[in-house]
């Protein structure tokens, strides 16, 4: 399955990090909705919340969805 138009090591690394986080979240039965932008604008989502200049990695993704984390995305 091809996710990207270009074969980029950095892009594959991001996919690996997302997959790793998803496996860990599934083991703890933690739900997560992760949207990956392709051709459709996601302005509706990026114009809400706080802007964080961080690289995508499994620990950050897990902390966003862990209910007791300061980064948790729900009240």
mmJSON file of the N, C-alpha and C atoms, coordinates in Angstrom:
{"data_MODEL":{"atom_site":{
"group_PDB":["ATOM","ATOM","ATOM","ATOM","ATOM","ATOM","ATOM","ATOM","ATOM","ATOM","ATOM","ATOM","ATOM","ATOM","ATOM","ATOM","ATOM","ATOM","ATOM","ATOM","ATOM","ATOM","ATOM","ATOM","ATOM","ATOM","ATOM","ATOM","ATOM","ATOM","ATOM","ATOM","ATOM","ATOM","ATOM","ATOM","ATOM","ATOM","ATOM","ATOM","ATOM","ATOM","ATOM","ATOM","ATOM","ATOM","ATOM","ATOM","ATOM","ATOM","ATOM","ATOM","ATOM","ATOM","ATOM","ATOM","ATOM","ATOM","ATOM","ATOM","ATOM","ATOM","ATOM","ATOM","ATOM","ATOM","ATOM","ATOM","ATOM","ATOM","ATOM","ATOM","ATOM","ATOM","ATOM","ATOM","ATOM","ATOM","ATOM","ATOM","ATOM","ATOM","ATOM","ATOM","ATOM","ATOM","ATOM","ATOM","ATOM","ATOM","ATOM","ATOM","ATOM","ATOM","ATOM","ATOM","ATOM","ATOM","ATOM","ATOM","ATOM","ATOM","ATOM","ATOM","ATOM","ATOM","ATOM","ATOM","ATOM","ATOM","ATOM","ATOM","ATOM","ATOM","ATOM","ATOM","ATOM","ATOM","ATOM","ATOM","ATOM","ATOM","ATOM","ATOM","ATOM","ATOM","ATOM","ATOM","ATOM","ATOM","ATOM","ATOM","ATOM","ATOM","ATOM","ATOM","ATOM","ATOM","ATOM","ATOM","ATOM","ATOM","ATOM","ATOM","ATOM","ATOM","ATOM","ATOM","ATOM","ATOM","ATOM","ATOM","ATOM","ATOM","ATOM","ATOM","ATOM","ATOM","ATOM","ATOM","ATOM","ATOM","ATOM","ATOM","ATOM","ATOM","ATOM","ATOM","ATOM","ATOM","ATOM","ATOM","ATOM","ATOM","ATOM","ATOM","ATOM","ATOM","ATOM","ATOM","ATOM","ATOM","ATOM","ATOM","ATOM","ATOM","ATOM","ATOM","ATOM","ATOM","ATOM","ATOM","ATOM","ATOM","ATOM","ATOM","ATOM","ATOM","ATOM","ATOM","ATOM","ATOM","ATOM","ATOM","ATOM","ATOM","ATOM","ATOM","ATOM","ATOM","ATOM","ATOM","ATOM","ATOM","ATOM","ATOM","ATOM","ATOM","ATOM","ATOM","ATOM","ATOM","ATOM","ATOM","ATOM"],
"id":[1,2,3,4,5,6,7,8,9,10,11,12,13,14,15,16,17,18,19,20,21,22,23,24,25,26,27,28,29,30,31,32,33,34,35,36,37,38,39,40,41,42,43,44,45,46,47,48,49,50,51,52,53,54,55,56,57,58,59,60,61,62,63,64,65,66,67,68,69,70,71,72,73,74,75,76,77,78,79,80,81,82,83,84,85,86,87,88,89,90,91,92,93,94,95,96,97,98,99,100,101,102,103,104,105,106,107,108,109,110,111,112,113,114,115,116,117,118,119,120,121,122,123,124,125,126,127,128,129,130,131,132,133,134,135,136,137,138,139,140,141,142,143,144,145,146,147,148,149,150,151,152,153,154,155,156,157,158,159,160,161,162,163,164,165,166,167,168,169,170,171,172,173,174,175,176,177,178,179,180,181,182,183,184,185,186,187,188,189,190,191,192,193,194,195,196,197,198,199,200,201,202,203,204,205,206,207,208,209,210,211,212,213,214,215,216,217,218,219,220,221,222,223,224,225],
"type_symbol":["N","C","C","N","C","C","N","C","C","N","C","C","N","C","C","N","C","C","N","C","C","N","C","C","N","C","C","N","C","C","N","C","C","N","C","C","N","C","C","N","C","C","N","C","C","N","C","C","N","C","C","N","C","C","N","C","C","N","C","C","N","C","C","N","C","C","N","C","C","N","C","C","N","C","C","N","C","C","N","C","C","N","C","C","N","C","C","N","C","C","N","C","C","N","C","C","N","C","C","N","C","C","N","C","C","N","C","C","N","C","C","N","C","C","N","C","C","N","C","C","N","C","C","N","C","C","N","C","C","N","C","C","N","C","C","N","C","C","N","C","C","N","C","C","N","C","C","N","C","C","N","C","C","N","C","C","N","C","C","N","C","C","N","C","C","N","C","C","N","C","C","N","C","C","N","C","C","N","C","C","N","C","C","N","C","C","N","C","C","N","C","C","N","C","C","N","C","C","N","C","C","N","C","C","N","C","C","N","C","C","N","C","C","N","C","C","N","C","C","N","C","C","N","C","C"],
"label_atom_id":["N","CA","C","N","CA","C","N","CA","C","N","CA","C","N","CA","C","N","CA","C","N","CA","C","N","CA","C","N","CA","C","N","CA","C","N","CA","C","N","CA","C","N","CA","C","N","CA","C","N","CA","C","N","CA","C","N","CA","C","N","CA","C","N","CA","C","N","CA","C","N","CA","C","N","CA","C","N","CA","C","N","CA","C","N","CA","C","N","CA","C","N","CA","C","N","CA","C","N","CA","C","N","CA","C","N","CA","C","N","CA","C","N","CA","C","N","CA","C","N","CA","C","N","CA","C","N","CA","C","N","CA","C","N","CA","C","N","CA","C","N","CA","C","N","CA","C","N","CA","C","N","CA","C","N","CA","C","N","CA","C","N","CA","C","N","CA","C","N","CA","C","N","CA","C","N","CA","C","N","CA","C","N","CA","C","N","CA","C","N","CA","C","N","CA","C","N","CA","C","N","CA","C","N","CA","C","N","CA","C","N","CA","C","N","CA","C","N","CA","C","N","CA","C","N","CA","C","N","CA","C","N","CA","C","N","CA","C","N","CA","C","N","CA","C","N","CA","C","N","CA","C","N","CA","C","N","CA","C","N","CA","C"],
"label_alt_id":[null,null,null,null,null,null,null,null,null,null,null,null,null,null,null,null,null,null,null,null,null,null,null,null,null,null,null,null,null,null,null,null,null,null,null,null,null,null,null,null,null,null,null,null,null,null,null,null,null,null,null,null,null,null,null,null,null,null,null,null,null,null,null,null,null,null,null,null,null,null,null,null,null,null,null,null,null,null,null,null,null,null,null,null,null,null,null,null,null,null,null,null,null,null,null,null,null,null,null,null,null,null,null,null,null,null,null,null,null,null,null,null,null,null,null,null,null,null,null,null,null,null,null,null,null,null,null,null,null,null,null,null,null,null,null,null,null,null,null,null,null,null,null,null,null,null,null,null,null,null,null,null,null,null,null,null,null,null,null,null,null,null,null,null,null,null,null,null,null,null,null,null,null,null,null,null,null,null,null,null,null,null,null,null,null,null,null,null,null,null,null,null,null,null,null,null,null,null,null,null,null,null,null,null,null,null,null,null,null,null,null,null,null,null,null,null,null,null,null,null,null,null,null,null,null],
"label_comp_id":["UNK","UNK","UNK","UNK","UNK","UNK","UNK","UNK","UNK","UNK","UNK","UNK","UNK","UNK","UNK","UNK","UNK","UNK","UNK","UNK","UNK","UNK","UNK","UNK","UNK","UNK","UNK","UNK","UNK","UNK","UNK","UNK","UNK","UNK","UNK","UNK","UNK","UNK","UNK","UNK","UNK","UNK","UNK","UNK","UNK","UNK","UNK","UNK","UNK","UNK","UNK","UNK","UNK","UNK","UNK","UNK","UNK","UNK","UNK","UNK","UNK","UNK","UNK","UNK","UNK","UNK","UNK","UNK","UNK","UNK","UNK","UNK","UNK","UNK","UNK","UNK","UNK","UNK","UNK","UNK","UNK","UNK","UNK","UNK","UNK","UNK","UNK","UNK","UNK","UNK","UNK","UNK","UNK","UNK","UNK","UNK","UNK","UNK","UNK","UNK","UNK","UNK","UNK","UNK","UNK","UNK","UNK","UNK","UNK","UNK","UNK","UNK","UNK","UNK","UNK","UNK","UNK","UNK","UNK","UNK","UNK","UNK","UNK","UNK","UNK","UNK","UNK","UNK","UNK","UNK","UNK","UNK","UNK","UNK","UNK","UNK","UNK","UNK","UNK","UNK","UNK","UNK","UNK","UNK","UNK","UNK","UNK","UNK","UNK","UNK","UNK","UNK","UNK","UNK","UNK","UNK","UNK","UNK","UNK","UNK","UNK","UNK","UNK","UNK","UNK","UNK","UNK","UNK","UNK","UNK","UNK","UNK","UNK","UNK","UNK","UNK","UNK","UNK","UNK","UNK","UNK","UNK","UNK","UNK","UNK","UNK","UNK","UNK","UNK","UNK","UNK","UNK","UNK","UNK","UNK","UNK","UNK","UNK","UNK","UNK","UNK","UNK","UNK","UNK","UNK","UNK","UNK","UNK","UNK","UNK","UNK","UNK","UNK","UNK","UNK","UNK","UNK","UNK","UNK","UNK","UNK","UNK","UNK","UNK","UNK"],
"label_asym_id":["A","A","A","A","A","A","A","A","A","A","A","A","A","A","A","A","A","A","A","A","A","A","A","A","A","A","A","A","A","A","A","A","A","A","A","A","A","A","A","A","A","A","A","A","A","A","A","A","A","A","A","A","A","A","A","A","A","A","A","A","A","A","A","A","A","A","A","A","A","A","A","A","A","A","A","A","A","A","A","A","A","A","A","A","A","A","A","A","A","A","A","A","A","A","A","A","A","A","A","A","A","A","A","A","A","A","A","A","A","A","A","A","A","A","A","A","A","A","A","A","A","A","A","A","A","A","A","A","A","A","A","A","A","A","A","A","A","A","A","A","A","A","A","A","A","A","A","A","A","A","A","A","A","A","A","A","A","A","A","A","A","A","A","A","A","A","A","A","A","A","A","A","A","A","A","A","A","A","A","A","A","A","A","A","A","A","A","A","A","A","A","A","A","A","A","A","A","A","A","A","A","A","A","A","A","A","A","A","A","A","A","A","A","A","A","A","A","A","A","A","A","A","A","A","A"],
"label_entity_id":["1","1","1","1","1","1","1","1","1","1","1","1","1","1","1","1","1","1","1","1","1","1","1","1","1","1","1","1","1","1","1","1","1","1","1","1","1","1","1","1","1","1","1","1","1","1","1","1","1","1","1","1","1","1","1","1","1","1","1","1","1","1","1","1","1","1","1","1","1","1","1","1","1","1","1","1","1","1","1","1","1","1","1","1","1","1","1","1","1","1","1","1","1","1","1","1","1","1","1","1","1","1","1","1","1","1","1","1","1","1","1","1","1","1","1","1","1","1","1","1","1","1","1","1","1","1","1","1","1","1","1","1","1","1","1","1","1","1","1","1","1","1","1","1","1","1","1","1","1","1","1","1","1","1","1","1","1","1","1","1","1","1","1","1","1","1","1","1","1","1","1","1","1","1","1","1","1","1","1","1","1","1","1","1","1","1","1","1","1","1","1","1","1","1","1","1","1","1","1","1","1","1","1","1","1","1","1","1","1","1","1","1","1","1","1","1","1","1","1","1","1","1","1","1","1"],
"label_seq_id":[1,1,1,2,2,2,3,3,3,4,4,4,5,5,5,6,6,6,7,7,7,8,8,8,9,9,9,10,10,10,11,11,11,12,12,12,13,13,13,14,14,14,15,15,15,16,16,16,17,17,17,18,18,18,19,19,19,20,20,20,21,21,21,22,22,22,23,23,23,24,24,24,25,25,25,26,26,26,27,27,27,28,28,28,29,29,29,30,30,30,31,31,31,32,32,32,33,33,33,34,34,34,35,35,35,36,36,36,37,37,37,38,38,38,39,39,39,40,40,40,41,41,41,42,42,42,43,43,43,44,44,44,45,45,45,46,46,46,47,47,47,48,48,48,49,49,49,50,50,50,51,51,51,52,52,52,53,53,53,54,54,54,55,55,55,56,56,56,57,57,57,58,58,58,59,59,59,60,60,60,61,61,61,62,62,62,63,63,63,64,64,64,65,65,65,66,66,66,67,67,67,68,68,68,69,69,69,70,70,70,71,71,71,72,72,72,73,73,73,74,74,74,75,75,75],
"pdbx_PDB_ins_code":[null,null,null,null,null,null,null,null,null,null,null,null,null,null,null,null,null,null,null,null,null,null,null,null,null,null,null,null,null,null,null,null,null,null,null,null,null,null,null,null,null,null,null,null,null,null,null,null,null,null,null,null,null,null,null,null,null,null,null,null,null,null,null,null,null,null,null,null,null,null,null,null,null,null,null,null,null,null,null,null,null,null,null,null,null,null,null,null,null,null,null,null,null,null,null,null,null,null,null,null,null,null,null,null,null,null,null,null,null,null,null,null,null,null,null,null,null,null,null,null,null,null,null,null,null,null,null,null,null,null,null,null,null,null,null,null,null,null,null,null,null,null,null,null,null,null,null,null,null,null,null,null,null,null,null,null,null,null,null,null,null,null,null,null,null,null,null,null,null,null,null,null,null,null,null,null,null,null,null,null,null,null,null,null,null,null,null,null,null,null,null,null,null,null,null,null,null,null,null,null,null,null,null,null,null,null,null,null,null,null,null,null,null,null,null,null,null,null,null,null,null,null,null,null,null],
"Cartn_x":[0.854,0.0,0.895,0.577,1.383,0.647,1.271,0.665,1.059,2.23,2.763,3.119,3.04,3.416,4.925,5.661,7.121,7.593,8.651,9.213,10.18,9.734,10.543,10.751,11.984,12.295,11.599,11.559,10.9,9.41,8.77,7.342,7.096,7.958,7.811,8.021,8.929,9.164,7.9,7.23,5.998,4.941,4.788,3.817,4.177,5.445,5.879,5.542,5.73,5.422,3.916,3.107,1.651,1.209,1.738,1.39,1.81,3.003,3.475,2.545,2.165,1.251,-0.094,-0.595,-1.895,-1.865,-0.771,-0.663,-0.694,0.043,0.06,-1.308,-1.946,-3.275,-4.281,-4.187,-5.143,-4.943,-3.707,-3.441,-4.078,-4.183,-4.798,-6.262,-6.784,-8.176,-8.481,-7.514,-7.664,-8.051,-9.181,-9.647,-8.884,-8.74,-8.039,-8.582,-8.754,-9.124,-7.969,-7.294,-6.127,-6.438,-6.397,-6.665,-5.349,-5.183,-3.981,-4.389,-3.884,-4.253,-3.651,-4.479,-3.993,-4.38,-5.556,-5.983,-7.078,-7.681,-8.786,-8.25,-8.709,-8.267,-8.696,-7.814,-8.147,-8.132,-8.427,-8.451,-9.398,-10.499,-11.463,-10.821,-9.861,-9.206,-7.993,-7.236,-6.011,-6.277,-7.468,-7.802,-8.387,-8.367,-8.846,-7.697,-7.784,-6.765,-5.496,-4.455,-3.161,-2.194,-1.407,-0.401,0.819,1.239,2.414,3.378,4.589,5.599,6.41,5.842,6.507,6.508,7.48,7.543,6.596,6.007,5.121,5.972,5.629,6.279,5.303,5.562,4.643,4.369,5.377,5.082,4.166,4.366,3.498,2.074,1.916,0.57,-0.112,0.625,0.019,-0.412,0.409,0.071,-1.137,-1.354,-2.535,-3.81,-3.778,-4.986,-5.086,-4.023,-4.074,-4.874,-5.931,-6.902,-6.344,-5.264,-4.711,-3.535,-3.26,-2.13,-2.517,-1.596,-1.88,-2.141,-1.644,-1.873,-3.188,-3.911,-5.155,-6.072,-6.663,-7.417,-8.892,-9.344,-10.755,-10.837,-11.975,-12.127,-12.155],
"Cartn_y":[-1.176,0.0,1.233,2.167,3.383,4.533,5.15,6.26,7.605,7.676,8.949,8.9,10.038,10.129,9.979,10.47,10.391,9.407,8.719,7.779,8.532,8.891,9.693,8.947,8.859,8.208,8.912,10.236,10.996,10.67,10.563,10.246,8.835,7.902,6.532,6.486,7.302,7.363,7.842,8.85,9.359,8.263,7.536,6.437,5.384,5.034,4.057,4.523,5.808,6.354,6.295,6.612,6.555,5.118,4.183,2.768,2.281,2.649,2.26,2.779,4.041,4.622,3.906,3.595,2.921,1.534,0.79,-0.525,-0.401,0.56,0.757,1.189,2.119,2.581,1.44,0.569,-0.54,-1.527,-1.728,-2.638,-2.142,-0.823,-0.255,0.121,-0.272,0.013,1.506,2.299,3.747,4.134,4.807,5.223,6.436,6.518,7.653,7.887,9.135,9.514,10.331,9.788,10.443,10.726,11.996,12.392,12.699,12.143,12.386,13.161,14.386,15.269,14.767,14.8,14.47,15.584,15.518,16.529,17.447,17.085,17.857,18.81,20.055,21.044,20.64,20.861,20.595,21.889,23.006,24.305,24.318,23.569,23.536,23.017,22.152,21.58,22.395,22.906,23.6,24.989,25.521,26.849,26.799,25.633,25.491,24.962,25.152,24.627,25.455,24.876,25.548,25.01,25.898,25.503,24.963,23.763,23.154,22.752,23.24,22.933,21.727,20.521,19.296,18.289,17.408,16.342,15.221,14.575,13.443,12.279,11.765,10.561,9.819,8.552,7.7,8.21,8.609,9.1,10.329,11.248,12.431,12.021,11.154,10.705,9.992,9.131,8.432,9.43,10.443,11.405,12.263,12.496,13.263,12.507,11.183,10.394,9.786,9.841,9.327,10.3,9.813,10.7,11.534,11.128,11.895,12.779,12.874,13.667,15.127,16.058,17.475,17.753,16.888,17.075,16.47,15.793,15.13,16.122,15.68,16.585,16.742,16.179,16.306,16.813,17.419,17.938,16.849],
"Cartn_z":[0.0,0.0,0.0,-0.84,-0.944,-0.267,0.734,1.457,0.874,0.285,-0.163,-1.64,-2.282,-3.692,-3.861,-2.905,-2.948,-1.888,-2.173,-1.212,-0.312,0.866,1.775,3.088,3.519,4.784,5.94,5.917,6.986,7.038,5.886,5.855,6.381,6.013,6.509,8.017,8.52,9.965,10.691,10.15,10.76,10.789,9.692,9.649,10.691,10.808,11.812,13.227,13.503,14.828,15.108,14.112,14.279,14.53,13.761,13.935,15.317,15.752,17.08,18.173,18.077,19.065,19.045,17.862,17.751,18.379,18.19,18.819,20.335,20.883,22.333,22.841,22.143,22.549,22.512,21.522,21.437,22.58,23.016,24.132,25.42,25.577,26.778,26.545,25.387,25.011,25.08,24.629,24.572,23.154,23.015,21.696,21.195,19.884,19.277,17.872,17.536,16.178,15.626,14.635,14.046,12.585,12.215,10.826,10.132,8.95,8.16,6.922,6.814,5.705,4.406,3.379,2.046,1.102,0.527,-0.438,0.095,1.205,1.756,2.817,2.785,3.758,5.164,6.116,7.514,8.309,7.638,8.304,9.491,9.398,10.493,11.774,11.667,12.843,13.28,12.334,12.726,13.28,13.093,13.603,15.01,15.64,17.015,17.872,19.147,20.047,20.045,20.604,20.716,19.669,19.085,18.112,18.847,18.489,19.111,18.012,18.093,17.087,17.549,17.37,17.8,16.657,16.678,15.688,16.09,15.105,15.38,15.862,17.048,17.547,18.449,18.664,19.41,20.829,21.613,22.967,22.979,22.048,21.987,21.638,20.649,20.273,21.431,22.126,23.272,24.343,24.594,25.646,25.277,24.0,23.583,23.937,23.83,24.051,25.448,26.255,27.622,28.48,29.106,29.765,30.918,31.554,32.674,32.279,30.999,30.518,30.326,30.59,30.323,28.836,27.956,26.521,26.04,26.946,26.529,25.832,24.728,23.858,24.22,25.31,25.705,27.144,27.495,28.873,29.915],
"occupancy":[1.0,1.0,1.0,1.0,1.0,1.0,1.0,1.0,1.0,1.0,1.0,1.0,1.0,1.0,1.0,1.0,1.0,1.0,1.0,1.0,1.0,1.0,1.0,1.0,1.0,1.0,1.0,1.0,1.0,1.0,1.0,1.0,1.0,1.0,1.0,1.0,1.0,1.0,1.0,1.0,1.0,1.0,1.0,1.0,1.0,1.0,1.0,1.0,1.0,1.0,1.0,1.0,1.0,1.0,1.0,1.0,1.0,1.0,1.0,1.0,1.0,1.0,1.0,1.0,1.0,1.0,1.0,1.0,1.0,1.0,1.0,1.0,1.0,1.0,1.0,1.0,1.0,1.0,1.0,1.0,1.0,1.0,1.0,1.0,1.0,1.0,1.0,1.0,1.0,1.0,1.0,1.0,1.0,1.0,1.0,1.0,1.0,1.0,1.0,1.0,1.0,1.0,1.0,1.0,1.0,1.0,1.0,1.0,1.0,1.0,1.0,1.0,1.0,1.0,1.0,1.0,1.0,1.0,1.0,1.0,1.0,1.0,1.0,1.0,1.0,1.0,1.0,1.0,1.0,1.0,1.0,1.0,1.0,1.0,1.0,1.0,1.0,1.0,1.0,1.0,1.0,1.0,1.0,1.0,1.0,1.0,1.0,1.0,1.0,1.0,1.0,1.0,1.0,1.0,1.0,1.0,1.0,1.0,1.0,1.0,1.0,1.0,1.0,1.0,1.0,1.0,1.0,1.0,1.0,1.0,1.0,1.0,1.0,1.0,1.0,1.0,1.0,1.0,1.0,1.0,1.0,1.0,1.0,1.0,1.0,1.0,1.0,1.0,1.0,1.0,1.0,1.0,1.0,1.0,1.0,1.0,1.0,1.0,1.0,1.0,1.0,1.0,1.0,1.0,1.0,1.0,1.0,1.0,1.0,1.0,1.0,1.0,1.0,1.0,1.0,1.0,1.0,1.0,1.0,1.0,1.0,1.0,1.0,1.0,1.0],
"B_iso_or_equiv":[0.0,0.0,0.0,0.0,0.0,0.0,0.0,0.0,0.0,0.0,0.0,0.0,0.0,0.0,0.0,0.0,0.0,0.0,0.0,0.0,0.0,0.0,0.0,0.0,0.0,0.0,0.0,0.0,0.0,0.0,0.0,0.0,0.0,0.0,0.0,0.0,0.0,0.0,0.0,0.0,0.0,0.0,0.0,0.0,0.0,0.0,0.0,0.0,0.0,0.0,0.0,0.0,0.0,0.0,0.0,0.0,0.0,0.0,0.0,0.0,0.0,0.0,0.0,0.0,0.0,0.0,0.0,0.0,0.0,0.0,0.0,0.0,0.0,0.0,0.0,0.0,0.0,0.0,0.0,0.0,0.0,0.0,0.0,0.0,0.0,0.0,0.0,0.0,0.0,0.0,0.0,0.0,0.0,0.0,0.0,0.0,0.0,0.0,0.0,0.0,0.0,0.0,0.0,0.0,0.0,0.0,0.0,0.0,0.0,0.0,0.0,0.0,0.0,0.0,0.0,0.0,0.0,0.0,0.0,0.0,0.0,0.0,0.0,0.0,0.0,0.0,0.0,0.0,0.0,0.0,0.0,0.0,0.0,0.0,0.0,0.0,0.0,0.0,0.0,0.0,0.0,0.0,0.0,0.0,0.0,0.0,0.0,0.0,0.0,0.0,0.0,0.0,0.0,0.0,0.0,0.0,0.0,0.0,0.0,0.0,0.0,0.0,0.0,0.0,0.0,0.0,0.0,0.0,0.0,0.0,0.0,0.0,0.0,0.0,0.0,0.0,0.0,0.0,0.0,0.0,0.0,0.0,0.0,0.0,0.0,0.0,0.0,0.0,0.0,0.0,0.0,0.0,0.0,0.0,0.0,0.0,0.0,0.0,0.0,0.0,0.0,0.0,0.0,0.0,0.0,0.0,0.0,0.0,0.0,0.0,0.0,0.0,0.0,0.0,0.0,0.0,0.0,0.0,0.0,0.0,0.0,0.0,0.0,0.0,0.0],
"pdbx_formal_charge":[null,null,null,null,null,null,null,null,null,null,null,null,null,null,null,null,null,null,null,null,null,null,null,null,null,null,null,null,null,null,null,null,null,null,null,null,null,null,null,null,null,null,null,null,null,null,null,null,null,null,null,null,null,null,null,null,null,null,null,null,null,null,null,null,null,null,null,null,null,null,null,null,null,null,null,null,null,null,null,null,null,null,null,null,null,null,null,null,null,null,null,null,null,null,null,null,null,null,null,null,null,null,null,null,null,null,null,null,null,null,null,null,null,null,null,null,null,null,null,null,null,null,null,null,null,null,null,null,null,null,null,null,null,null,null,null,null,null,null,null,null,null,null,null,null,null,null,null,null,null,null,null,null,null,null,null,null,null,null,null,null,null,null,null,null,null,null,null,null,null,null,null,null,null,null,null,null,null,null,null,null,null,null,null,null,null,null,null,null,null,null,null,null,null,null,null,null,null,null,null,null,null,null,null,null,null,null,null,null,null,null,null,null,null,null,null,null,null,null,null,null,null,null,null,null],
"auth_seq_id":[1,1,1,2,2,2,3,3,3,4,4,4,5,5,5,6,6,6,7,7,7,8,8,8,9,9,9,10,10,10,11,11,11,12,12,12,13,13,13,14,14,14,15,15,15,16,16,16,17,17,17,18,18,18,19,19,19,20,20,20,21,21,21,22,22,22,23,23,23,24,24,24,25,25,25,26,26,26,27,27,27,28,28,28,29,29,29,30,30,30,31,31,31,32,32,32,33,33,33,34,34,34,35,35,35,36,36,36,37,37,37,38,38,38,39,39,39,40,40,40,41,41,41,42,42,42,43,43,43,44,44,44,45,45,45,46,46,46,47,47,47,48,48,48,49,49,49,50,50,50,51,51,51,52,52,52,53,53,53,54,54,54,55,55,55,56,56,56,57,57,57,58,58,58,59,59,59,60,60,60,61,61,61,62,62,62,63,63,63,64,64,64,65,65,65,66,66,66,67,67,67,68,68,68,69,69,69,70,70,70,71,71,71,72,72,72,73,73,73,74,74,74,75,75,75],
"auth_comp_id":["UNK","UNK","UNK","UNK","UNK","UNK","UNK","UNK","UNK","UNK","UNK","UNK","UNK","UNK","UNK","UNK","UNK","UNK","UNK","UNK","UNK","UNK","UNK","UNK","UNK","UNK","UNK","UNK","UNK","UNK","UNK","UNK","UNK","UNK","UNK","UNK","UNK","UNK","UNK","UNK","UNK","UNK","UNK","UNK","UNK","UNK","UNK","UNK","UNK","UNK","UNK","UNK","UNK","UNK","UNK","UNK","UNK","UNK","UNK","UNK","UNK","UNK","UNK","UNK","UNK","UNK","UNK","UNK","UNK","UNK","UNK","UNK","UNK","UNK","UNK","UNK","UNK","UNK","UNK","UNK","UNK","UNK","UNK","UNK","UNK","UNK","UNK","UNK","UNK","UNK","UNK","UNK","UNK","UNK","UNK","UNK","UNK","UNK","UNK","UNK","UNK","UNK","UNK","UNK","UNK","UNK","UNK","UNK","UNK","UNK","UNK","UNK","UNK","UNK","UNK","UNK","UNK","UNK","UNK","UNK","UNK","UNK","UNK","UNK","UNK","UNK","UNK","UNK","UNK","UNK","UNK","UNK","UNK","UNK","UNK","UNK","UNK","UNK","UNK","UNK","UNK","UNK","UNK","UNK","UNK","UNK","UNK","UNK","UNK","UNK","UNK","UNK","UNK","UNK","UNK","UNK","UNK","UNK","UNK","UNK","UNK","UNK","UNK","UNK","UNK","UNK","UNK","UNK","UNK","UNK","UNK","UNK","UNK","UNK","UNK","UNK","UNK","UNK","UNK","UNK","UNK","UNK","UNK","UNK","UNK","UNK","UNK","UNK","UNK","UNK","UNK","UNK","UNK","UNK","UNK","UNK","UNK","UNK","UNK","UNK","UNK","UNK","UNK","UNK","UNK","UNK","UNK","UNK","UNK","UNK","UNK","UNK","UNK","UNK","UNK","UNK","UNK","UNK","UNK","UNK","UNK","UNK","UNK","UNK","UNK"],
"auth_asym_id":["A","A","A","A","A","A","A","A","A","A","A","A","A","A","A","A","A","A","A","A","A","A","A","A","A","A","A","A","A","A","A","A","A","A","A","A","A","A","A","A","A","A","A","A","A","A","A","A","A","A","A","A","A","A","A","A","A","A","A","A","A","A","A","A","A","A","A","A","A","A","A","A","A","A","A","A","A","A","A","A","A","A","A","A","A","A","A","A","A","A","A","A","A","A","A","A","A","A","A","A","A","A","A","A","A","A","A","A","A","A","A","A","A","A","A","A","A","A","A","A","A","A","A","A","A","A","A","A","A","A","A","A","A","A","A","A","A","A","A","A","A","A","A","A","A","A","A","A","A","A","A","A","A","A","A","A","A","A","A","A","A","A","A","A","A","A","A","A","A","A","A","A","A","A","A","A","A","A","A","A","A","A","A","A","A","A","A","A","A","A","A","A","A","A","A","A","A","A","A","A","A","A","A","A","A","A","A","A","A","A","A","A","A","A","A","A","A","A","A","A","A","A","A","A","A"],
"auth_atom_id":["N","CA","C","N","CA","C","N","CA","C","N","CA","C","N","CA","C","N","CA","C","N","CA","C","N","CA","C","N","CA","C","N","CA","C","N","CA","C","N","CA","C","N","CA","C","N","CA","C","N","CA","C","N","CA","C","N","CA","C","N","CA","C","N","CA","C","N","CA","C","N","CA","C","N","CA","C","N","CA","C","N","CA","C","N","CA","C","N","CA","C","N","CA","C","N","CA","C","N","CA","C","N","CA","C","N","CA","C","N","CA","C","N","CA","C","N","CA","C","N","CA","C","N","CA","C","N","CA","C","N","CA","C","N","CA","C","N","CA","C","N","CA","C","N","CA","C","N","CA","C","N","CA","C","N","CA","C","N","CA","C","N","CA","C","N","CA","C","N","CA","C","N","CA","C","N","CA","C","N","CA","C","N","CA","C","N","CA","C","N","CA","C","N","CA","C","N","CA","C","N","CA","C","N","CA","C","N","CA","C","N","CA","C","N","CA","C","N","CA","C","N","CA","C","N","CA","C","N","CA","C","N","CA","C","N","CA","C","N","CA","C","N","CA","C","N","CA","C","N","CA","C","N","CA","C","N","CA","C","N","CA","C"],
"pdbx_PDB_model_num":[1,1,1,1,1,1,1,1,1,1,1,1,1,1,1,1,1,1,1,1,1,1,1,1,1,1,1,1,1,1,1,1,1,1,1,1,1,1,1,1,1,1,1,1,1,1,1,1,1,1,1,1,1,1,1,1,1,1,1,1,1,1,1,1,1,1,1,1,1,1,1,1,1,1,1,1,1,1,1,1,1,1,1,1,1,1,1,1,1,1,1,1,1,1,1,1,1,1,1,1,1,1,1,1,1,1,1,1,1,1,1,1,1,1,1,1,1,1,1,1,1,1,1,1,1,1,1,1,1,1,1,1,1,1,1,1,1,1,1,1,1,1,1,1,1,1,1,1,1,1,1,1,1,1,1,1,1,1,1,1,1,1,1,1,1,1,1,1,1,1,1,1,1,1,1,1,1,1,1,1,1,1,1,1,1,1,1,1,1,1,1,1,1,1,1,1,1,1,1,1,1,1,1,1,1,1,1,1,1,1,1,1,1,1,1,1,1,1,1,1,1,1,1,1,1]
}}}
